[in-house]
Structure formats: structure tokens, C-alpha cells
Amino acid sequence: MKILRNVSCLLLALSASAAWAQEAGGEELVEKVVVRNRLFNVEGRFEIGANVGLSMLSRLVDHYNFNVSAGYNFLDSLALELRVGYAYSSHTGLATDIADKFFRLTKTSVPTATDLSDLWEMKFNAVVGLRWQPIYGKLGLMAELPVHFQFYLWVGGGVAMLDRQSVVVCNREGPVVNESTGRTETKCLDYLKDSKVGPLVSLALGFRFFITNNHVIRLEIRDWSWLDTYLEGADRVNALTGSFSPGDGNLGGRQVSPGITNLVQFDLGYTFIF
């Protein structure tokens, strides 16, 4: 009987220990999976950063946008951010191919030229906007290395310097040696160019991944929008008599405003919060 009592006491002790361990393990599991409290708080903190944007849907113009940013987090869920940068831009192969094929059309058969839309290239740009970051979460990519993140929406506006080079209106042509054939061909040496400063609107959605309390990696999809214009019915012969601008009246035709150009980019960035 004494042996049975000892065995019973031992089993009760083991059962209590197992229940306690299970409860503790459950608490630890919940702590690992569920975000009870923010590990990284940004309220009342400033930040600076840098990022690069790559065009996602390039058609006639390709952009590589380099920005620096500064911001202040009023709340954990709301911040004000200023972004200033410069975009390196150029015509795509499609735009160059269109220009070459149109130039081969004689000025007798096609006396006037109507340009294409969405040819404005963004250069210097500056926008200020609000960043609403309502969702804070944690990804368990590895058992002992959870990744904390914020999902955010960004809306703002500003100004941009924009350049435009026509693909159909040539200001100067001349002989050029074709390297592949060795023959001399007539090519356009200077296409009609224009520039302006105009309003800019930017929208974005993205994620901020916290490496530490100060270092953050950003991934976002950003849209840049500006007003588009192009020249319709330009006289191709008059264009070759001088370097005219689209608005001086010497080219004939008229300015057309088809609407808004949208530049969609994927942005990769780094932010330092202090």
C-alpha cells in the first residue's frame, strides 16, 4: 500500500508539472505568433531615408527615380513625409523604332506630323504627403527571427521638371554612316524638344520592415501622375528651317491635352528612424 501511495503521488506531481509546462508553452507560443504589443514604436520620432524606383510598365519612356526623404511620425499610424529626387529617363526601344520608321516617310506623302502621348520625362521632382500606416504585424519567417512590419498608404503632391523629345518632328537632319552596312543615310540629328515645370501627384502603398528600432527597409508600389500634352499637325518642312518650340506658332498645328500620364514604379528604400 505504501508503494502504491508513493507511485500515486509521483504521478500527480508529474501531471501537475506537465500541465504547467503545457500552459507555459502555450503562453510562449501565443507570444511568438500574436502581436500583443508593438515591439517598435515610431510615434514622435523623425526619420530620413533614400530609395530608388524602377518603372514597371515602360512603353515609350523609361524612368529610374532616385529620391531622398525626411519625415515625422505624429502617431504610430500617421506620418508626414517629404521626398525630393531626380529621375534618369530615356526613350525605350519602341519609341526609337517609331521615330526611325516615321522619319523614312517622305515629307511629300506625310507633310504634317502628330506626336504621341506619354512622352514627357520626369526629371527633378519634389512631393510632400501623408503616410497612413494602420496595420502593424509580425511575420514568422523563422521560428526565432520574427519580422515586424507596417503596411501603409501614401498620398501627396508637389512639382516636377519635365522634358519631352518628339519622335516625329525633326528640327535638323543630315548624313550618317550606317555602321552595319557602311552606307551613308539621312537621319534626324535633332528632334523637337520641350520642357516645363508642372504639378505632380503621387500615390503609393507599401510595407516597412523593421530590422532594428532604427533601421527599416521599405518596399512599395508608387504612382506618379502629371498632365500630358503633345503637338498635333506640325509642319515637317517648317520644322527643318529652325529650332522651333512647340508653342511659338512656327510649326503650325496645335497643342493637345489628352489627359494624365501615370508612371507606375516599384520602389526599394531604406529609412533611419531617430
C-alpha positions in Angstrom: 0.0 0.0 0.0 2.8 2.3 0.8 4.3 1.7 -2.6 1.0 2.5 -4.3 0.7 5.7 -2.4 4.2 6.8 -3.4 3.5 5.9 -7.1 0.2 7.9 -6.9 2.0 10.9 -5.5 4.6 10.7 -8.2 2.0 10.5 -11.0 0.2 13.5 -9.6 3.4 15.5 -9.4 4.3 14.6 -13.0 0.8 15.5 -14.2 0.9 18.9 -12.5 4.4 19.6 -14.0 3.2 18.6 -17.4 0.1 20.8 -17.2 2.3 23.7 -16.0 4.7 23.1 -18.9 1.9 22.9 -21.4 0.4 26.2 -20.1 3.8 27.9 -20.2 4.4 26.5 -23.7 1.1 27.8 -24.8 1.8 31.3 -23.4 5.2 31.3 -25.2 3.6 30.1 -28.5 0.9 32.8 -28.3 3.7 35.4 -27.6 5.6 34.2 -30.7 2.6 34.1 -33.0 0.3 37.0 -31.9 1.5 40.7 -31.7 0.2 41.7 -28.3 2.3 44.9 -28.1 4.3 46.9 -30.7 8.0 46.0 -30.4 8.9 49.0 -32.5 7.1 52.3 -31.8 7.6 55.3 -34.1 5.3 57.9 -32.6 7.1 61.3 -32.0 10.2 60.2 -34.0 11.9 61.7 -37.0 13.2 59.7 -40.0 15.4 60.1 -43.1 15.8 57.7 -46.0 16.7 57.0 -49.5 15.1 54.9 -52.2 15.2 54.0 -55.9 12.2 53.5 -58.2 12.1 51.2 -61.3 9.5 51.5 -64.0 7.1 48.6 -64.0 5.2 49.3 -67.3 7.6 51.0 -69.6 6.2 51.9 -73.1 7.7 54.9 -74.7 9.8 56.3 -71.8 11.8 54.5 -69.1 12.5 56.1 -65.7 14.9 55.3 -62.8 13.9 57.6 -60.0 16.3 58.3 -57.1 14.8 60.0 -54.0 15.8 61.1 -50.5 13.1 61.6 -47.9 12.6 63.1 -44.5 9.6 62.7 -42.3 8.0 62.9 -38.8 5.7 60.4 -37.2 2.9 62.2 -35.4 1.4 58.8 -34.4 2.3 55.2 -34.8 -0.2 55.2 -37.6 0.3 58.7 -39.2 3.3 60.5 -40.6 4.2 63.5 -42.8 6.9 62.8 -45.4 8.9 65.0 -47.9 10.5 63.3 -50.9 13.0 65.1 -53.3 14.8 63.4 -56.1 15.9 63.2 -59.7 14.8 60.7 -62.4 17.1 59.4 -65.0 14.9 58.9 -68.1 15.2 58.0 -71.7 13.2 56.7 -74.7 12.6 53.0 -74.9 13.5 50.9 -77.9 9.8 51.1 -79.0 10.0 54.9 -79.1 13.2 54.9 -81.1 11.8 52.4 -83.6 8.8 54.5 -84.1 11.0 57.6 -84.7 13.1 55.8 -87.3 10.2 54.4 -89.2 8.3 57.7 -89.3 11.4 59.6 -90.5 11.6 57.3 -93.6 8.1 58.6 -94.7 8.7 61.4 -97.1 7.5 64.9 -96.3 5.5 64.9 -99.6 3.5 61.9 -98.7 3.1 62.9 -95.0 3.5 66.7 -94.8 2.4 67.1 -91.1 3.2 65.1 -88.0 1.2 64.4 -84.9 3.2 63.4 -81.9 2.4 60.6 -79.4 1.1 61.0 -75.9 3.0 60.0 -72.7 6.4 61.2 -73.9 7.1 63.6 -71.0 10.1 62.5 -68.9 10.2 63.4 -65.3 13.5 64.9 -64.1 13.7 66.8 -60.8 10.7 66.1 -58.5 9.6 67.0 -55.0 6.4 65.9 -53.2 5.1 66.1 -49.7 2.4 63.8 -48.4 0.7 61.9 -45.6 1.6 58.3 -44.8 -1.2 56.4 -43.1 0.2 53.1 -41.6 -2.8 51.5 -39.8 -1.6 47.9 -39.8 1.2 46.6 -37.7 2.1 42.9 -37.8 4.7 40.2 -37.4 5.8 37.5 -39.9 7.2 34.3 -38.5 9.6 33.7 -41.4 11.9 31.8 -39.0 11.0 30.3 -35.6 13.4 32.5 -33.7 13.5 35.5 -36.1 10.1 37.2 -36.4 9.9 40.2 -38.8 7.8 43.1 -37.7 6.3 45.3 -40.3 3.9 48.2 -41.1 1.5 48.3 -44.1 0.9 51.9 -45.3 -0.9 54.1 -47.8 0.7 57.3 -49.1 -0.9 60.3 -50.8 0.7 63.7 -51.7 1.6 66.2 -54.3 4.2 68.6 -55.4 6.1 69.8 -58.6 8.3 68.3 -61.2 10.6 69.4 -64.0 9.6 67.6 -67.2 11.4 67.2 -70.5 9.9 66.0 -73.8 11.5 64.8 -77.1 9.4 64.2 -80.1 9.5 61.0 -82.1 8.0 62.5 -85.3 9.0 66.2 -85.6 12.6 66.7 -86.7 14.4 70.0 -86.4 17.6 69.0 -88.1 18.6 66.2 -90.4 21.9 65.1 -92.0 24.0 62.3 -93.4 25.0 59.5 -91.0 27.1 56.4 -91.9 25.3 53.2 -91.1 27.9 51.1 -89.2 26.3 47.8 -90.2 26.1 48.5 -93.9 28.8 51.1 -94.3 26.4 53.3 -96.4 25.6 56.9 -95.8 21.9 57.5 -94.8 19.9 60.6 -94.0 18.9 60.6 -90.3 17.3 63.0 -87.9 20.1 64.7 -85.8 17.9 66.8 -83.6 14.2 66.1 -82.7 11.9 68.7 -81.4 12.3 69.2 -77.6 10.2 70.9 -74.9 10.4 71.4 -71.2 8.1 72.6 -68.4 7.5 72.7 -64.7 4.2 71.3 -63.7 2.1 69.9 -60.8 2.8 66.3 -59.7 0.6 63.9 -57.7 1.9 60.7 -56.1 0.1 57.7 -54.5 1.7 54.6 -53.0 1.1 51.5 -51.0 3.8 49.5 -49.3 5.4 47.8 -46.4 8.0 48.9 -43.8 10.1 46.0 -42.4 11.9 46.7 -39.1 15.4 45.4 -38.9 16.0 47.2 -35.5 14.4 50.0 -33.7 16.3 52.5 -36.0 16.7 50.7 -39.3 13.8 50.0 -41.7 13.6 48.5 -45.2 10.7 49.8 -47.5 9.0 48.0 -50.4 6.3 49.9 -52.2 4.3 50.4 -55.4 4.2 54.1 -56.3 2.3 56.1 -59.0 3.5 59.4 -60.3 0.9 61.5 -62.3 1.2 64.7 -64.3 -0.7 66.5 -67.1 0.2 65.3 -70.6 0.4 67.4 -73.8 1.6 66.9 -77.3 1.7 68.7 -80.7 -0.8 67.9 -83.4 -0.4 68.7 -87.1 3.1 70.1 -87.0 4.5 71.2 -90.5 7.5 68.9 -91.1 9.2 71.2 -93.6 8.9 74.3 -91.4 10.4 72.2 -88.5 13.6 71.8 -90.5 14.1 75.6 -91.1 15.0 76.3 -87.4 14.9 75.0 -83.8 11.3 76.0 -83.1 9.5 75.2 -79.9 6.0 73.6 -79.8 4.4 76.8 -78.6 5.8 79.5 -80.8 3.4 79.0 -83.8 6.1 78.5 -86.4 5.4 74.8 -86.6 1.7 75.1 -87.2 -0.7 72.7 -85.6 -1.9 72.9 -82.0 -1.2 71.7 -78.5 -3.4 68.7 -77.5 -4.0 67.8 -73.8 -5.0 64.2 -73.8 -5.2 63.8 -70.0 -2.9 62.5 -67.4 0.3 60.4 -67.6 0.7 57.7 -65.0 4.2 56.4 -64.2 4.0 53.3 -62.0 7.2 52.2 -60.3 8.4 49.6 -57.8 10.4 51.3 -55.0 13.1 49.8 -52.8 14.2 52.0 -49.9 15.9 52.4 -46.6 14.8 54.5 -43.6 16.7 55.5 -40.5 14.3 56.4 -37.6 15.6 58.5 -34.7 
